Amino acid sequence: MKREGNNRTRIHLFLLFMVAAVLIWSVIKPASYMTWAAEAAPAIAGFIIVIATYSRFRLTTLSYIIIAVLMILVLVGGHYTYSKVPLFNWIKEVFDLHRNHYDRFGHLLKGLFVIVIREVLIRQAQIRKGFWLFTISISISLAIAALYEIIEWIAVKVAKGGKASKDFLGMQGDMWDAQWDMSLTFIGSILSLLLLSKLHNKLLKK
């Protein structure tokens, strides 16, 4: 049991150092420091919260992996800006797409965060596994996605346009961008619960 706990701690430390390394890389000569600050803020806030709460409320390794993946996703987008991530520019050219889809891919993956929400609800709110846990987890995930879109809109309004605010908004000429983002998070959340809930339950028992 002690050995298993040590293995988990090593994995958590590896994830911490990996995110820290990407954070340092991300802040070195980004496309725009203004855009980087806006895009990276959620990842930095999450990084601080995870470290601050680690000893008092330790999550499952699955939740920490998800948090690390999402932080890296955001930091990469902040470095290049979401609409100019090189790999997805290459995909755009190869498949003759009309836009860079890194932000769409990112919002789909953000649905993974529903597992972290699920864990907090089970352990803190003591909601039983079943229909209501599924529904409330999805609802909170969608609420966070909607809140992020509102923050993007407010940021652009306060900045009154400009390249940095347009890069932060990342619409790429699509008037339905916010609806796409929230829909993909919704789909990602449902898929995450369907595919990962059994594994998550086993980890929660430990």
Rosetta constraint file for C-alpha pairs under 8 A:
AtomPair CA 1 CA 5 HARMONIC 6.28 0.50
AtomPair CA 2 CA 6 HARMONIC 6.24 0.50
AtomPair CA 3 CA 7 HARMONIC 6.24 0.50
AtomPair CA 4 CA 8 HARMONIC 6.32 0.50
AtomPair CA 5 CA 9 HARMONIC 6.25 0.50
AtomPair CA 6 CA 10 HARMONIC 6.25 0.50
AtomPair CA 7 CA 11 HARMONIC 6.34 0.50
AtomPair CA 8 CA 12 HARMONIC 6.20 0.50
AtomPair CA 8 CA 61 HARMONIC 6.81 0.50
AtomPair CA 9 CA 13 HARMONIC 6.15 0.50
AtomPair CA 10 CA 14 HARMONIC 6.13 0.50
AtomPair CA 11 CA 15 HARMONIC 6.23 0.50
AtomPair CA 11 CA 61 HARMONIC 7.66 0.50
AtomPair CA 12 CA 16 HARMONIC 6.18 0.50
AtomPair CA 12 CA 61 HARMONIC 7.05 0.50
AtomPair CA 12 CA 64 HARMONIC 7.08 0.50
AtomPair CA 13 CA 17 HARMONIC 6.19 0.50
AtomPair CA 14 CA 18 HARMONIC 6.06 0.50
AtomPair CA 15 CA 19 HARMONIC 6.18 0.50
AtomPair CA 15 CA 64 HARMONIC 7.65 0.50
AtomPair CA 15 CA 65 HARMONIC 7.05 0.50
AtomPair CA 15 CA 68 HARMONIC 6.34 0.50
AtomPair CA 16 CA 20 HARMONIC 6.14 0.50
AtomPair CA 16 CA 68 HARMONIC 7.63 0.50
AtomPair CA 17 CA 21 HARMONIC 6.02 0.50
AtomPair CA 18 CA 22 HARMONIC 6.34 0.50
AtomPair CA 19 CA 23 HARMONIC 6.05 0.50
AtomPair CA 19 CA 68 HARMONIC 6.26 0.50
AtomPair CA 19 CA 71 HARMONIC 7.01 0.50
AtomPair CA 19 CA 72 HARMONIC 6.26 0.50
AtomPair CA 20 CA 24 HARMONIC 6.28 0.50
AtomPair CA 21 CA 25 HARMONIC 6.25 0.50
AtomPair CA 22 CA 26 HARMONIC 5.84 0.50
AtomPair CA 22 CA 72 HARMONIC 6.56 0.50
AtomPair CA 22 CA 75 HARMONIC 7.06 0.50
AtomPair CA 22 CA 76 HARMONIC 7.82 0.50
AtomPair CA 23 CA 27 HARMONIC 6.38 0.50
AtomPair CA 23 CA 72 HARMONIC 7.72 0.50
AtomPair CA 23 CA 75 HARMONIC 6.36 0.50
AtomPair CA 24 CA 28 HARMONIC 6.67 0.50
AtomPair CA 26 CA 30 HARMONIC 6.50 0.50
AtomPair CA 26 CA 75 HARMONIC 5.89 0.50
AtomPair CA 26 CA 76 HARMONIC 6.40 0.50
AtomPair CA 26 CA 78 HARMONIC 7.14 0.50
AtomPair CA 26 CA 79 HARMONIC 5.00 0.50
AtomPair CA 27 CA 33 HARMONIC 7.86 0.50
AtomPair CA 27 CA 36 HARMONIC 7.43 0.50
AtomPair CA 27 CA 79 HARMONIC 6.74 0.50
AtomPair CA 29 CA 33 HARMONIC 7.90 0.50
AtomPair CA 29 CA 79 HARMONIC 7.80 0.50
AtomPair CA 30 CA 36 HARMONIC 6.73 0.50
AtomPair CA 30 CA 78 HARMONIC 7.41 0.50
AtomPair CA 30 CA 79 HARMONIC 4.48 0.50
AtomPair CA 30 CA 80 HARMONIC 6.12 0.50
AtomPair CA 31 CA 35 HARMONIC 7.82 0.50
AtomPair CA 31 CA 36 HARMONIC 7.69 0.50
AtomPair CA 31 CA 79 HARMONIC 6.06 0.50
AtomPair CA 31 CA 80 HARMONIC 5.34 0.50
AtomPair CA 31 CA 81 HARMONIC 6.71 0.50
AtomPair CA 32 CA 36 HARMONIC 6.01 0.50
AtomPair CA 32 CA 79 HARMONIC 7.66 0.50
AtomPair CA 32 CA 81 HARMONIC 7.89 0.50
AtomPair CA 32 CA 164 HARMONIC 7.24 0.50
AtomPair CA 33 CA 37 HARMONIC 6.02 0.50
AtomPair CA 34 CA 38 HARMONIC 6.44 0.50
AtomPair CA 34 CA 164 HARMONIC 6.23 0.50
AtomPair CA 35 CA 39 HARMONIC 6.03 0.50
AtomPair CA 35 CA 78 HARMONIC 6.54 0.50
AtomPair CA 35 CA 81 HARMONIC 6.97 0.50
AtomPair CA 35 CA 164 HARMONIC 5.30 0.50
AtomPair CA 35 CA 165 HARMONIC 7.17 0.50
AtomPair CA 35 CA 167 HARMONIC 6.68 0.50
AtomPair CA 35 CA 168 HARMONIC 5.84 0.50
AtomPair CA 36 CA 40 HARMONIC 5.63 0.50
AtomPair CA 36 CA 75 HARMONIC 7.96 0.50
AtomPair CA 36 CA 78 HARMONIC 4.43 0.50
AtomPair CA 36 CA 79 HARMONIC 5.91 0.50
AtomPair CA 36 CA 81 HARMONIC 7.34 0.50
AtomPair CA 37 CA 41 HARMONIC 5.85 0.50
AtomPair CA 37 CA 78 HARMONIC 7.53 0.50
AtomPair CA 38 CA 78 HARMONIC 7.77 0.50
AtomPair CA 38 CA 168 HARMONIC 6.85 0.50
AtomPair CA 39 CA 74 HARMONIC 6.64 0.50
AtomPair CA 39 CA 75 HARMONIC 7.35 0.50
AtomPair CA 39 CA 77 HARMONIC 7.22 0.50
AtomPair CA 39 CA 78 HARMONIC 4.96 0.50
AtomPair CA 39 CA 168 HARMONIC 6.60 0.50
AtomPair CA 40 CA 44 HARMONIC 6.21 0.50
AtomPair CA 40 CA 74 HARMONIC 6.12 0.50
AtomPair CA 40 CA 75 HARMONIC 5.53 0.50
AtomPair CA 40 CA 78 HARMONIC 5.64 0.50
AtomPair CA 41 CA 45 HARMONIC 6.06 0.50
AtomPair CA 42 CA 46 HARMONIC 6.01 0.50
AtomPair CA 42 CA 74 HARMONIC 7.99 0.50
AtomPair CA 43 CA 47 HARMONIC 6.01 0.50
AtomPair CA 43 CA 70 HARMONIC 7.81 0.50
AtomPair CA 43 CA 71 HARMONIC 4.87 0.50
AtomPair CA 43 CA 72 HARMONIC 7.89 0.50
AtomPair CA 43 CA 74 HARMONIC 6.48 0.50
AtomPair CA 43 CA 75 HARMONIC 7.00 0.50
AtomPair CA 44 CA 48 HARMONIC 6.31 0.50
AtomPair CA 44 CA 71 HARMONIC 7.97 0.50
AtomPair CA 45 CA 49 HARMONIC 6.24 0.50
AtomPair CA 46 CA 50 HARMONIC 6.06 0.50
AtomPair CA 46 CA 71 HARMONIC 7.72 0.50
AtomPair CA 47 CA 51 HARMONIC 6.37 0.50
AtomPair CA 47 CA 71 HARMONIC 7.86 0.50
AtomPair CA 48 CA 52 HARMONIC 6.05 0.50
AtomPair CA 49 CA 53 HARMONIC 6.04 0.50
AtomPair CA 50 CA 54 HARMONIC 5.79 0.50
AtomPair CA 53 CA 57 HARMONIC 5.54 0.50
AtomPair CA 53 CA 58 HARMONIC 7.10 0.50
AtomPair CA 54 CA 58 HARMONIC 5.00 0.50
AtomPair CA 54 CA 59 HARMONIC 7.72 0.50
AtomPair CA 59 CA 63 HARMONIC 6.19 0.50
AtomPair CA 59 CA 64 HARMONIC 6.75 0.50
AtomPair CA 59 CA 119 HARMONIC 7.70 0.50
AtomPair CA 60 CA 64 HARMONIC 6.55 0.50
AtomPair CA 60 CA 200 HARMONIC 7.97 0.50
AtomPair CA 60 CA 203 HARMONIC 6.36 0.50
AtomPair CA 60 CA 204 HARMONIC 6.73 0.50
AtomPair CA 61 CA 65 HARMONIC 6.12 0.50
AtomPair CA 61 CA 203 HARMONIC 7.85 0.50
AtomPair CA 62 CA 66 HARMONIC 6.27 0.50
AtomPair CA 62 CA 200 HARMONIC 7.05 0.50
AtomPair CA 62 CA 203 HARMONIC 7.84 0.50
AtomPair CA 63 CA 67 HARMONIC 6.18 0.50
AtomPair CA 63 CA 113 HARMONIC 7.88 0.50
AtomPair CA 63 CA 115 HARMONIC 6.61 0.50
AtomPair CA 63 CA 116 HARMONIC 5.33 0.50
AtomPair CA 64 CA 68 HARMONIC 6.06 0.50
AtomPair CA 65 CA 69 HARMONIC 6.16 0.50
AtomPair CA 66 CA 70 HARMONIC 6.21 0.50
AtomPair CA 66 CA 112 HARMONIC 6.46 0.50
AtomPair CA 66 CA 113 HARMONIC 6.65 0.50
AtomPair CA 66 CA 116 HARMONIC 7.90 0.50
AtomPair CA 67 CA 71 HARMONIC 6.12 0.50
AtomPair CA 67 CA 113 HARMONIC 7.16 0.50
AtomPair CA 68 CA 72 HARMONIC 6.20 0.50
AtomPair CA 69 CA 73 HARMONIC 6.12 0.50
AtomPair CA 70 CA 74 HARMONIC 6.24 0.50
AtomPair CA 70 CA 109 HARMONIC 7.41 0.50
AtomPair CA 70 CA 110 HARMONIC 6.62 0.50
AtomPair CA 71 CA 75 HARMONIC 6.17 0.50
AtomPair CA 72 CA 76 HARMONIC 6.06 0.50
AtomPair CA 73 CA 77 HARMONIC 6.31 0.50
AtomPair CA 73 CA 106 HARMONIC 6.73 0.50
AtomPair CA 74 CA 78 HARMONIC 6.05 0.50
AtomPair CA 74 CA 106 HARMONIC 7.91 0.50
AtomPair CA 75 CA 79 HARMONIC 6.15 0.50
AtomPair CA 76 CA 80 HARMONIC 6.49 0.50
AtomPair CA 76 CA 81 HARMONIC 7.85 0.50
AtomPair CA 76 CA 85 HARMONIC 7.66 0.50
AtomPair CA 77 CA 81 HARMONIC 4.92 0.50
AtomPair CA 77 CA 82 HARMONIC 4.51 0.50
AtomPair CA 77 CA 85 HARMONIC 6.61 0.50
AtomPair CA 77 CA 102 HARMONIC 7.84 0.50
AtomPair CA 77 CA 103 HARMONIC 7.88 0.50
AtomPair CA 78 CA 82 HARMONIC 6.72 0.50
AtomPair CA 80 CA 84 HARMONIC 5.73 0.50
AtomPair CA 80 CA 85 HARMONIC 5.45 0.50
AtomPair CA 80 CA 86 HARMONIC 7.94 0.50
AtomPair CA 81 CA 85 HARMONIC 6.62 0.50
AtomPair CA 81 CA 167 HARMONIC 6.27 0.50
AtomPair CA 81 CA 168 HARMONIC 7.31 0.50
AtomPair CA 82 CA 100 HARMONIC 7.92 0.50
AtomPair CA 82 CA 102 HARMONIC 6.05 0.50
AtomPair CA 82 CA 103 HARMONIC 5.64 0.50
AtomPair CA 82 CA 167 HARMONIC 7.29 0.50
AtomPair CA 82 CA 168 HARMONIC 7.77 0.50
AtomPair CA 82 CA 170 HARMONIC 6.56 0.50
AtomPair CA 83 CA 99 HARMONIC 7.71 0.50
AtomPair CA 83 CA 100 HARMONIC 5.39 0.50
AtomPair CA 83 CA 101 HARMONIC 7.38 0.50
AtomPair CA 83 CA 102 HARMONIC 6.79 0.50
AtomPair CA 83 CA 103 HARMONIC 7.11 0.50
AtomPair CA 83 CA 167 HARMONIC 7.18 0.50
AtomPair CA 83 CA 170 HARMONIC 6.19 0.50
AtomPair CA 83 CA 172 HARMONIC 7.27 0.50
AtomPair CA 84 CA 88 HARMONIC 7.53 0.50
AtomPair CA 84 CA 89 HARMONIC 6.34 0.50
AtomPair CA 84 CA 100 HARMONIC 6.82 0.50
AtomPair CA 85 CA 89 HARMONIC 6.19 0.50
AtomPair CA 85 CA 100 HARMONIC 7.67 0.50
AtomPair CA 85 CA 102 HARMONIC 6.78 0.50
AtomPair CA 86 CA 90 HARMONIC 6.20 0.50
AtomPair CA 87 CA 91 HARMONIC 6.36 0.50
AtomPair CA 88 CA 92 HARMONIC 5.96 0.50
AtomPair CA 88 CA 100 HARMONIC 5.66 0.50
AtomPair CA 88 CA 101 HARMONIC 6.31 0.50
AtomPair CA 88 CA 102 HARMONIC 5.90 0.50
AtomPair CA 89 CA 93 HARMONIC 6.30 0.50
AtomPair CA 89 CA 100 HARMONIC 5.65 0.50
AtomPair CA 90 CA 94 HARMONIC 6.09 0.50
AtomPair CA 91 CA 95 HARMONIC 5.97 0.50
AtomPair CA 91 CA 96 HARMONIC 7.94 0.50
AtomPair CA 91 CA 97 HARMONIC 7.78 0.50
AtomPair CA 91 CA 100 HARMONIC 7.91 0.50
AtomPair CA 92 CA 96 HARMONIC 5.52 0.50
AtomPair CA 92 CA 97 HARMONIC 4.69 0.50
AtomPair CA 92 CA 98 HARMONIC 7.05 0.50
AtomPair CA 92 CA 99 HARMONIC 6.46 0.50
AtomPair CA 92 CA 100 HARMONIC 5.86 0.50
AtomPair CA 92 CA 101 HARMONIC 7.69 0.50
AtomPair CA 93 CA 97 HARMONIC 6.59 0.50
AtomPair CA 99 CA 172 HARMONIC 6.80 0.50
AtomPair CA 101 CA 105 HARMONIC 6.15 0.50
AtomPair CA 102 CA 106 HARMONIC 5.98 0.50
AtomPair CA 103 CA 107 HARMONIC 6.17 0.50
AtomPair CA 103 CA 170 HARMONIC 7.64 0.50
AtomPair CA 103 CA 181 HARMONIC 7.90 0.50
AtomPair CA 104 CA 108 HARMONIC 6.32 0.50
AtomPair CA 104 CA 180 HARMONIC 7.52 0.50
AtomPair CA 104 CA 181 HARMONIC 6.20 0.50
AtomPair CA 104 CA 184 HARMONIC 7.09 0.50
AtomPair CA 105 CA 109 HARMONIC 6.34 0.50
AtomPair CA 106 CA 110 HARMONIC 6.12 0.50
AtomPair CA 107 CA 111 HARMONIC 6.88 0.50
AtomPair CA 107 CA 181 HARMONIC 5.65 0.50
AtomPair CA 107 CA 182 HARMONIC 7.38 0.50
AtomPair CA 107 CA 184 HARMONIC 5.85 0.50
AtomPair CA 107 CA 185 HARMONIC 5.17 0.50
AtomPair CA 107 CA 188 HARMONIC 7.83 0.50
AtomPair CA 108 CA 181 HARMONIC 7.71 0.50
AtomPair CA 108 CA 184 HARMONIC 4.72 0.50
AtomPair CA 108 CA 185 HARMONIC 4.81 0.50
AtomPair CA 108 CA 186 HARMONIC 7.77 0.50
AtomPair CA 108 CA 187 HARMONIC 6.88 0.50
AtomPair CA 108 CA 188 HARMONIC 4.81 0.50
AtomPair CA 108 CA 189 HARMONIC 7.95 0.50
AtomPair CA 109 CA 185 HARMONIC 7.12 0.50
AtomPair CA 109 CA 188 HARMONIC 6.07 0.50
AtomPair CA 110 CA 185 HARMONIC 5.90 0.50
AtomPair CA 110 CA 188 HARMONIC 6.92 0.50
AtomPair CA 110 CA 189 HARMONIC 7.67 0.50
AtomPair CA 111 CA 141 HARMONIC 7.03 0.50
AtomPair CA 111 CA 184 HARMONIC 7.69 0.50
AtomPair CA 111 CA 185 HARMONIC 4.66 0.50
AtomPair CA 111 CA 186 HARMONIC 6.45 0.50
AtomPair CA 111 CA 187 HARMONIC 7.10 0.50
AtomPair CA 111 CA 188 HARMONIC 4.09 0.50
AtomPair CA 111 CA 189 HARMONIC 3.89 0.50
AtomPair CA 111 CA 190 HARMONIC 7.54 0.50
AtomPair CA 111 CA 191 HARMONIC 7.98 0.50
AtomPair CA 111 CA 192 HARMONIC 6.70 0.50
AtomPair CA 112 CA 116 HARMONIC 7.86 0.50
AtomPair CA 112 CA 188 HARMONIC 6.43 0.50
AtomPair CA 112 CA 189 HARMONIC 5.86 0.50
AtomPair CA 112 CA 192 HARMONIC 5.51 0.50
AtomPair CA 113 CA 117 HARMONIC 6.50 0.50
AtomPair CA 113 CA 141 HARMONIC 7.21 0.50
AtomPair CA 113 CA 189 HARMONIC 7.42 0.50
AtomPair CA 114 CA 118 HARMONIC 5.97 0.50
AtomPair CA 114 CA 137 HARMONIC 5.99 0.50
AtomPair CA 114 CA 138 HARMONIC 6.61 0.50
AtomPair CA 114 CA 140 HARMONIC 7.90 0.50
AtomPair CA 114 CA 141 HARMONIC 5.72 0.50
AtomPair CA 114 CA 189 HARMONIC 5.66 0.50
AtomPair CA 114 CA 192 HARMONIC 7.19 0.50
AtomPair CA 114 CA 193 HARMONIC 7.28 0.50
AtomPair CA 115 CA 119 HARMONIC 6.20 0.50
AtomPair CA 115 CA 137 HARMONIC 7.98 0.50
AtomPair CA 115 CA 192 HARMONIC 7.07 0.50
AtomPair CA 115 CA 193 HARMONIC 6.78 0.50
AtomPair CA 115 CA 196 HARMONIC 7.76 0.50
AtomPair CA 115 CA 197 HARMONIC 7.60 0.50
AtomPair CA 115 CA 200 HARMONIC 7.72 0.50
AtomPair CA 116 CA 120 HARMONIC 6.40 0.50
AtomPair CA 117 CA 121 HARMONIC 6.24 0.50
AtomPair CA 117 CA 137 HARMONIC 6.01 0.50
AtomPair CA 117 CA 140 HARMONIC 7.55 0.50
AtomPair CA 117 CA 141 HARMONIC 7.52 0.50
AtomPair CA 118 CA 122 HARMONIC 6.20 0.50
AtomPair CA 118 CA 133 HARMONIC 7.08 0.50
AtomPair CA 118 CA 134 HARMONIC 7.84 0.50
AtomPair CA 118 CA 137 HARMONIC 5.59 0.50
AtomPair CA 119 CA 123 HARMONIC 6.08 0.50
AtomPair CA 119 CA 204 HARMONIC 7.98 0.50
AtomPair CA 120 CA 124 HARMONIC 5.48 0.50
AtomPair CA 120 CA 125 HARMONIC 7.12 0.50
AtomPair CA 121 CA 125 HARMONIC 4.79 0.50
AtomPair CA 121 CA 126 HARMONIC 6.09 0.50
AtomPair CA 121 CA 127 HARMONIC 5.93 0.50
AtomPair CA 121 CA 133 HARMONIC 7.55 0.50
AtomPair CA 121 CA 137 HARMONIC 7.78 0.50
AtomPair CA 122 CA 126 HARMONIC 4.58 0.50
AtomPair CA 122 CA 127 HARMONIC 5.09 0.50
AtomPair CA 122 CA 128 HARMONIC 6.65 0.50
AtomPair CA 122 CA 129 HARMONIC 7.58 0.50
AtomPair CA 122 CA 133 HARMONIC 7.94 0.50
AtomPair CA 123 CA 127 HARMONIC 7.88 0.50
AtomPair CA 127 CA 132 HARMONIC 7.74 0.50
AtomPair CA 127 CA 133 HARMONIC 6.17 0.50
AtomPair CA 128 CA 132 HARMONIC 7.68 0.50
AtomPair CA 128 CA 133 HARMONIC 6.43 0.50
AtomPair CA 129 CA 133 HARMONIC 5.60 0.50
AtomPair CA 129 CA 134 HARMONIC 7.62 0.50
AtomPair CA 130 CA 134 HARMONIC 6.26 0.50
AtomPair CA 131 CA 135 HARMONIC 6.10 0.50
AtomPair CA 132 CA 136 HARMONIC 5.89 0.50
AtomPair CA 133 CA 137 HARMONIC 5.93 0.50
AtomPair CA 134 CA 138 HARMONIC 6.22 0.50
AtomPair CA 134 CA 193 HARMONIC 7.48 0.50
AtomPair CA 135 CA 139 HARMONIC 6.11 0.50
AtomPair CA 136 CA 140 HARMONIC 6.16 0.50
AtomPair CA 137 CA 141 HARMONIC 6.23 0.50
AtomPair CA 138 CA 142 HARMONIC 6.18 0.50
AtomPair CA 138 CA 186 HARMONIC 7.19 0.50
AtomPair CA 138 CA 189 HARMONIC 6.30 0.50
AtomPair CA 138 CA 190 HARMONIC 7.11 0.50
AtomPair CA 139 CA 143 HARMONIC 6.09 0.50
AtomPair CA 140 CA 144 HARMONIC 6.20 0.50
AtomPair CA 141 CA 145 HARMONIC 6.35 0.50
AtomPair CA 141 CA 185 HARMONIC 7.62 0.50
AtomPair CA 141 CA 186 HARMONIC 7.45 0.50
AtomPair CA 141 CA 189 HARMONIC 7.08 0.50
AtomPair CA 142 CA 146 HARMONIC 6.12 0.50
AtomPair CA 142 CA 182 HARMONIC 6.75 0.50
AtomPair CA 142 CA 185 HARMONIC 6.97 0.50
AtomPair CA 142 CA 186 HARMONIC 6.17 0.50
AtomPair CA 143 CA 147 HARMONIC 6.06 0.50
AtomPair CA 144 CA 148 HARMONIC 6.21 0.50
AtomPair CA 145 CA 149 HARMONIC 6.49 0.50
AtomPair CA 145 CA 181 HARMONIC 7.72 0.50
AtomPair CA 145 CA 182 HARMONIC 5.72 0.50
AtomPair CA 145 CA 185 HARMONIC 6.89 0.50
AtomPair CA 146 CA 150 HARMONIC 6.30 0.50
AtomPair CA 146 CA 182 HARMONIC 6.48 0.50
AtomPair CA 147 CA 151 HARMONIC 6.19 0.50
AtomPair CA 148 CA 152 HARMONIC 6.23 0.50
AtomPair CA 149 CA 153 HARMONIC 6.26 0.50
AtomPair CA 149 CA 178 HARMONIC 6.22 0.50
AtomPair CA 150 CA 154 HARMONIC 6.16 0.50
AtomPair CA 151 CA 155 HARMONIC 6.04 0.50
AtomPair CA 152 CA 156 HARMONIC 6.33 0.50
AtomPair CA 152 CA 168 HARMONIC 7.10 0.50
AtomPair CA 152 CA 169 HARMONIC 5.78 0.50
AtomPair CA 153 CA 157 HARMONIC 6.26 0.50
AtomPair CA 153 CA 169 HARMONIC 7.30 0.50
AtomPair CA 154 CA 158 HARMONIC 6.05 0.50
AtomPair CA 155 CA 159 HARMONIC 6.04 0.50
AtomPair CA 155 CA 165 HARMONIC 7.01 0.50
AtomPair CA 156 CA 160 HARMONIC 5.84 0.50
AtomPair CA 156 CA 161 HARMONIC 5.72 0.50
AtomPair CA 156 CA 165 HARMONIC 5.19 0.50
AtomPair CA 156 CA 166 HARMONIC 7.20 0.50
AtomPair CA 156 CA 169 HARMONIC 7.20 0.50
AtomPair CA 157 CA 161 HARMONIC 6.89 0.50
AtomPair CA 159 CA 165 HARMONIC 6.62 0.50
AtomPair CA 161 CA 165 HARMONIC 5.78 0.50
AtomPair CA 161 CA 166 HARMONIC 6.60 0.50
AtomPair CA 162 CA 166 HARMONIC 6.29 0.50
AtomPair CA 163 CA 167 HARMONIC 6.09 0.50
AtomPair CA 164 CA 168 HARMONIC 6.16 0.50
AtomPair CA 165 CA 169 HARMONIC 6.10 0.50
AtomPair CA 166 CA 170 HARMONIC 5.97 0.50
AtomPair CA 166 CA 171 HARMONIC 7.46 0.50
AtomPair CA 171 CA 175 HARMONIC 7.06 0.50
AtomPair CA 171 CA 177 HARMONIC 5.52 0.50
AtomPair CA 171 CA 178 HARMONIC 7.93 0.50
AtomPair CA 176 CA 180 HARMONIC 6.21 0.50
AtomPair CA 177 CA 181 HARMONIC 6.15 0.50
AtomPair CA 178 CA 182 HARMONIC 6.27 0.50
AtomPair CA 179 CA 183 HARMONIC 6.02 0.50
AtomPair CA 180 CA 184 HARMONIC 6.09 0.50
AtomPair CA 181 CA 185 HARMONIC 6.31 0.50
AtomPair CA 182 CA 186 HARMONIC 6.16 0.50
AtomPair CA 183 CA 187 HARMONIC 6.25 0.50
AtomPair CA 184 CA 188 HARMONIC 5.96 0.50
AtomPair CA 185 CA 189 HARMONIC 5.97 0.50
AtomPair CA 186 CA 190 HARMONIC 6.38 0.50
AtomPair CA 187 CA 191 HARMONIC 6.23 0.50
AtomPair CA 188 CA 192 HARMONIC 6.00 0.50
AtomPair CA 189 CA 193 HARMONIC 6.28 0.50
AtomPair CA 190 CA 194 HARMONIC 6.21 0.50
AtomPair CA 191 CA 195 HARMONIC 5.95 0.50
AtomPair CA 192 CA 196 HARMONIC 5.56 0.50
AtomPair CA 192 CA 197 HARMONIC 7.49 0.50
AtomPair CA 193 CA 197 HARMONIC 5.19 0.50
AtomPair CA 196 CA 200 HARMONIC 6.00 0.50
AtomPair CA 197 CA 201 HARMONIC 6.05 0.50
AtomPair CA 198 CA 202 HARMONIC 6.48 0.50
AtomPair CA 199 CA 203 HARMONIC 6.41 0.50
AtomPair CA 200 CA 204 HARMONIC 6.11 0.50
AtomPair CA 201 CA 205 HARMONIC 6.40 0.50
AtomPair CA 202 CA 206 HARMONIC 6.87 0.50
